[in-house]
Amino acid sequence: MSLWREKRKTKPARALADILRERNERRTAALIACITEISGTGGPETVTHSLVAERVGLPLQWVEWQYPSREKLLAVVGR
């Protein structure tokens, strides 16, 4: 039994860099899966920033900022 004056042990705080890195890894994995699906059904010319952003659930502006051209967007999956 613990006393009310005892400090509770808390988990160490995660570094902001780790949180941002994990978020970017999840976003990239989702983008790769989406681009692979879209280009598999309609070819690489059907991949657009707006379609990918809509399907993944990311802001269009972020996708356009991170990958300014269609070639860079397709380069994420190595096509």
C-alpha positions in Angstrom: 0.0 0.0 0.0 1.4 3.4 -0.9 1.1 6.5 1.2 -0.6 9.5 -0.3 2.6 11.6 0.1 4.7 9.2 -2.0 5.4 10.3 -5.5 4.0 8.1 -8.1 6.6 6.7 -10.5 6.0 8.0 -13.9 7.3 6.8 -17.2 10.2 8.8 -18.6 9.1 11.3 -21.2 9.7 10.4 -24.8 11.9 12.8 -26.7 10.1 14.9 -29.2 12.4 13.7 -32.0 11.3 10.1 -31.3 7.7 11.0 -31.5 8.1 12.9 -34.8 10.2 10.2 -36.3 7.6 7.5 -35.5 4.8 9.7 -36.9 6.8 10.2 -40.2 7.5 6.5 -40.4 3.8 5.7 -40.1 2.9 8.4 -42.7 5.5 7.1 -45.1 4.3 3.5 -44.7 0.7 4.6 -45.4 1.8 6.6 -48.5 3.7 3.6 -49.8 0.8 1.3 -49.4 -1.6 3.8 -51.0 0.7 4.6 -54.0 1.3 0.9 -54.6 -2.4 0.2 -54.6 -3.3 3.1 -56.9 -0.5 2.4 -59.4 -1.3 -1.3 -59.3 -4.9 -0.8 -60.4 -4.5 2.1 -62.9 -0.8 2.6 -63.5 1.6 5.2 -62.3 0.0 8.0 -64.3 -3.1 7.8 -62.1 -1.2 8.7 -59.0 -1.9 12.3 -58.0 -1.2 14.2 -54.8 -4.9 14.8 -54.1 -5.9 11.2 -54.6 -3.1 9.9 -52.3 -3.8 12.6 -49.6 -7.5 11.8 -49.7 -7.1 8.0 -49.4 -4.4 8.2 -46.7 -6.1 10.9 -44.7 -3.2 13.4 -44.7 -3.5 17.1 -45.6 -3.0 17.7 -49.3 -0.6 20.6 -48.5 1.7 18.3 -46.5 1.9 15.8 -49.3 2.6 18.5 -51.9 5.2 20.0 -49.6 7.0 16.7 -48.8 6.8 15.4 -52.4 6.6 18.4 -54.8 6.4 16.4 -58.0 4.7 13.2 -59.1 8.2 11.7 -59.8 9.2 12.3 -56.1 5.9 10.8 -55.0 6.5 7.7 -57.0 10.1 7.5 -55.9 8.9 6.8 -52.4 8.0 3.3 -53.5 11.0 3.0 -55.8 9.1 3.1 -59.1 
